Amino acid sequence: MSGNIHGISWFPNFPDKFVSWGQEINLYEVRSKEDLTQKSRLTNIPGNYLSNETRYQYARCVATSYHSDQPIIAVGLADGKIGICNFRDTYDSSWEYTPRQQRMCTCLAWNELDANILAIGHDRHRSDSCITIWDIEHGVPKETSNFFGLAEAANSLCWDHNHRMLIAGMSQKLIKLFDLRQSNTTCQSIQTKTVQGLSVAPNGNYLCSYVDSLIMLWDLRAIERPLRQIQSSRNHMQISWCPTRTSLLSSLQRDSPYITLYDIRSVDNESCREVYHVKRQISPFPAKYQHSGKFAAVNWLSWHPRDFERALLLADALNILDFRLPASLHTAYSNRSKLPLLMQRPLYAPAAVASSTISQQPTTSSCSTNSASSSLNEYNVGSSLSFDFLERELFEEDLLEETRQRALQDYGIKPDNKRFAEQHLSPYLRNVWATLNNVHSEDRLTGLKATLGINLGHTSEALMASSRIESQLLQWPDGINNSNKLISYRSEQRDLALQLCGWSFEHELDRFIDELYANKEFSRAAMICVFHLKVLAACNILSRAADKMRDPSMYRITAIALSSFNADRCSSTWRNQRSSANMQIQDPHLRAIFSFLTMEADNFDAVLREEGVSLADRVAFACKYLSETKLTEYVKQRIQRAIECGDLNGLLLTGESLDGVNILQAYMDASFDVQTVALVAINYFRNEHFADNRIQYWISSYLDYLNSWGLWEKRAELDIKIENIRASTRSARTVYLSCNFCGKSVSNALLDEPRPRSTSTSTNRLSSCPSCRKPLPRCSLCLMHMGTMINTTASEKTSTELQGSWQMKPFSKWFSWCQTCRHGGHTEHIVQWFKQNSECPVSSCNCRCFDLDGTKPNALRDIS
């Protein structure tokens, strides 16, 4: 493979083969990850190079066919020539077509129902057709019935999945539907500029088209008008539907490293024209590469025809990646009832097989977070016919309902440990919030990395963190014959780090141990006692704890073992027994005790790698017993491990930093808990890190969830916190009313009144634009112009004029309007109307404005 790659595509009926094109056209076969018989020619995925096509170079467009006997592609060139290739040495001249007038080939599309039918699109020529239908079995097309679009240009092509109907985007302004089921072809035209790309949903009901940053959704059963418009901030390069999930539309945007996903659903059933969509952006690259510059943008995407949510990606026109969507929950709530989890069974998997596979799949977790992170940290490439099913828990638990219940309990709005203890949180999340509360001080989340002065260079913070480190040779307690030296390290920064990890100073150790015992953390209290060489105190704690336990055997045996630990630790007896016993000991704190007592030559790896012990305890242990070099290395390793696993406990080390944002990203990729990452960012991240695009996207997504659930007060509380964080100055007015005719501000012009006017002049100004004097919109019910004083007594008029003209009118006189149909009127009129009706008051409009709002009719109160 040499040179840049322009595109890639799977073969629909050869699920283990794909083709890439650019300067060369190459055929590859993906092999299983366990097959190491041959070195892969591709860097990021295991694949065998099979063949290439040398006749056609610099292909303009390529389309893979639906033939089941051999892999066949169609190649379109810049001079308009079309070639059919089957990657064999034989050459067939009948498999080449050249148009009468030389011009660029713009698009190709194979028919799914008849694999020999190819639709060809060319650029415009005044004396030639732009669309050609070619049946490759019957030679080069010559009949006039195979040519369409004289003196037009074909921008995009696709076929209807259910009928022999060709859909074409033409001349930058039309979508045409050519019905080829009969000899006399009929054509239906829809005027729209969204013709740069077309894609039909797997169920055959919906069509998507796009131009620049606008996506339009159409219903092929009634295509006269679009169902929905979706506006993006960037221009689109490619849209495509996922073939194994009928509702999932993907989009690649220009110069973006993210895949944008739209889960498009009907409100009631597939025959309903009222649809909604849930938008989400994901990065297909592992978190450790997101700021390394290794992958800058995604240029092409090709969904696998059968494997569930699997796709080939082209990154930076050089790297081909095999990517599988994580176990995602694209969810939303309607205002009347909760919509189901937007999760579907694969289209190609029988229900019985799927259910049996799910029931047999074990659940494992290598980190403190969900094990779904492996789908992003590694590109899992198995056999093309294999199936990676979702974990069983995702089908049994409604994670979205849990998120909603947490929001109702003010989760994360005022973080304190007592409040979290009352909420239904997992021990993992409760421990994360407790750690963050402990580290957060003086409105900063200062991580231990900065506290200890690691990688700070010669900055002022480094000088502050470079106080003298004192080392002390500790004496083992009486009764323990130890031939190894145990050195303890202390400094001002290490003492502060111990405090941030939740440990107490030496003179307060007894009180700290009593608190742990009172909280029934018996084994942790014993472990910390042993780490401070108070072995007898640890034995007493375990003995007392055994009296309170239903199964005291493990604590009893540990207490006996500690009390009899008086042999020379140079002998291998204890170490051998400890290695065997660790397989049986369930409590990680007890395992850490024996690992510490049987360590050799200052090698504390067994303690530091004990994942069952909290990261705070392990880092505190490292601050006490590791030298400066080893401590620095250990902190760096734990930060990298936290980023790879998405372990939020790693924020203890990173604090508010770019590494901290990467940990949040990895946790989000693994768990899809946008609520937690958004609330952590709102509570603990400030300054430039809070302005990170990822953090802003998480916060926006969570606020959208609150809006969809009608939790307006919760949303308002978060908005207040967010506004207090943002340091950027804002103008006094950011939202204003503009005139439909001239586009200038109506409200700002009235506020900038240079001199007082008479009452009659002000009244005239209220009902017309101050700039162009054109009338303002009318109320849909009373037909009075916006701004007209309605039902106002003389005293109210006088009061209003004294208070500063129309902007001080009561809320009932304000204008409000529907965000869908844009019709509206005075607020009190609209409220009275919707107490009895749900449709728009404009007679020619069928919009159900009231159904789009979550407020119930009987909850409407009189605001006049």
VENNOR-V544829 format. One record per backbone hydrogen bond with DSSP energy under -1.0 kcal/mol. NH is the residue of the N-H (numbers start at 1). CO is the residue of the C=O. Records with the same first field share a line. If there is no record, write none. Layout:
NH=CO / CO
This chain:
5=317
6=21
7=21
9=19
11=17
14=11
17=14
18=28
19=9
20=26
21=7
23=4
26=20
27=51
28=18
29=48
30=16
31=46
35=32
36=34
41=47
48=29
50=27
51=27
53=25
59=22
60=76
61=76
63=74
65=72
73=85
74=63
75=83
76=61
77=81
80=77
82=97
83=75
84=95
85=73
95=92
97=82
105=77
106=121
107=121
109=119
111=117
117=114
118=134
119=109
120=132
121=107
122=130
123=104
128=125
130=149
131=148
132=120
133=146
134=118
136=116
138=135
146=143
147=144
148=131
151=128
152=149
154=122
155=169
156=169
158=167
160=165
165=163
166=178
167=158
168=176
169=156
170=174
171=153
173=170
174=170
175=190
176=168
177=188
178=166
179=186
180=164
185=183
186=179
188=177
190=175
192=173
195=193
196=210
199=208
201=206
204=201
207=218
208=199
209=216
210=197
211=214
214=211
215=230
216=209
217=228
218=207
220=205
222=219
227=217
228=217
230=215
232=213
236=212
237=252
238=252
240=250
242=248
245=242
248=245
249=262
250=240
251=260
252=238
254=235
256=253
259=282
260=251
261=280
262=249
263=278
264=247
265=276
267=274
272=269
276=265
278=263
280=261
282=259
289=286
290=287
298=256
299=314
300=314
302=312
304=310
310=307
311=323
312=302
313=321
314=300
315=319
316=297
318=315
319=315
321=313
323=311
325=309
328=326
334=337
343=341
349=346
354=350
355=351
356=352
357=353
358=354
359=355
360=356
361=357
373=370
374=371
375=372
376=373
377=373
378=374
380=378
386=383
394=391
395=392
396=392
397=393
399=397
402=398
403=399
404=400
405=401
406=402
407=403
408=404
409=405
410=407
411=406
413=410
420=416
421=417
425=423
430=426
431=427
432=428
433=429
434=430
435=431
436=432
437=433
438=434
439=435
440=436
441=444
444=441
448=652
449=653
451=447
452=448
454=449
459=456
463=459
464=460
465=461
470=490
472=488
474=486
480=477
482=480
488=472
489=624
490=470
495=491
496=492
497=493
498=494
499=495
500=496
501=497
502=499
503=498
508=505
509=506
512=508
513=509
514=510
515=511
516=512
517=513
518=514
519=515
520=517
521=516
525=521
526=522
527=523
528=524
529=525
530=526
531=527
532=528
533=530
534=529
538=534
539=535
540=536
541=537
542=538
543=539
544=540
545=541
546=542
547=543
548=545
556=552
557=553
558=554
559=555
560=556
561=557
562=558
563=559
564=560
565=562
566=564
569=481
571=568
576=572
577=573
578=574
579=575
580=576
581=577
582=578
584=581
585=581
591=587
592=588
593=589
594=590
595=591
596=592
597=593
598=594
599=596
603=600
608=604
609=605
610=607
611=609
613=610
618=614
619=615
620=616
621=617
622=618
623=619
624=620
625=621
626=622
631=627
632=628
633=629
634=630
635=631
636=632
637=633
638=634
639=635
640=636
641=637
642=638
643=639
644=640
645=641
646=642
647=642
650=647
651=648
652=649
653=650
654=650
655=651
656=445
657=655
661=657
662=658
663=659
664=660
665=661
666=662
667=663
668=664
669=665
670=666
671=667
672=668
674=672
677=673
678=674
679=675
680=676
681=677
682=678
683=679
684=680
685=681
690=686
692=689
696=692
697=693
698=694
699=695
700=696
701=697
702=698
703=699
704=700
705=701
706=702
707=703
708=704
709=705
710=707
711=706
712=710
715=711
716=712
717=713
718=714
719=715
720=716
721=717
722=718
723=719
724=720
725=721
726=722
739=744
743=739
746=737
750=746
751=747
752=748
762=758
763=759
764=760
765=761
766=762
768=765
769=774
773=769
776=767
779=784
780=824
783=779
786=777
788=785
797=793
798=794
799=795
800=796
801=797
802=798
803=799
808=805
809=806
813=810
814=811
816=825
818=823
822=818
825=816
827=814
828=812
830=826
831=827
832=828
833=829
834=830
836=833
837=833
840=847
845=842
849=847
850=838
853=850
859=856
860=857
